[in-house]
Amino acid sequence: MPDQSISLREANQNFSRLMAAVERGEVFAITRRGREVARLTPSGHAAQTVPQAGATASLPLTEAALAERLVRLEALVDKLLSALAAPDKK
């Protein structure tokens, strides 16, 4: 996912929402009069990148986002294993 561009004024007015997005792993280029003046990235941004399903680009993920995905994946695996172990209802 490419970096998103946001004006300094818009970033100032929506700081809480902007920070929540950064915590989810999003990266923002902050602009003033159309020129980039800063970049807002999650701490440890050089962390791993994981490709999105069906996408060729990589999405930077925070450790918390990776942990959340792992928990969801484990739940799906448990469901599949339960379905395979269930007796046929014929």
MOWO-V468649 format. One record per run of one state. SS is the DSSP state (2 for helix, 1 for strand, 0 for the rest). FROM is the first residue (numbers start at 1). TO is the last residue. If there is no record, write none. Layout:
# MOWO-V468649
SS & FROM & TO
SS & FROM & TO
This chain:
# MOWO-V468649
0 & 1 & 3
1 & 4 & 7
2 & 8 & 13
0 & 14 & 14
2 & 15 & 23
0 & 24 & 27
1 & 28 & 32
0 & 33 & 34
1 & 35 & 40
0 & 41 & 48
1 & 49 & 51
0 & 52 & 57
1 & 58 & 60
0 & 61 & 62
2 & 63 & 85
0 & 86 & 90
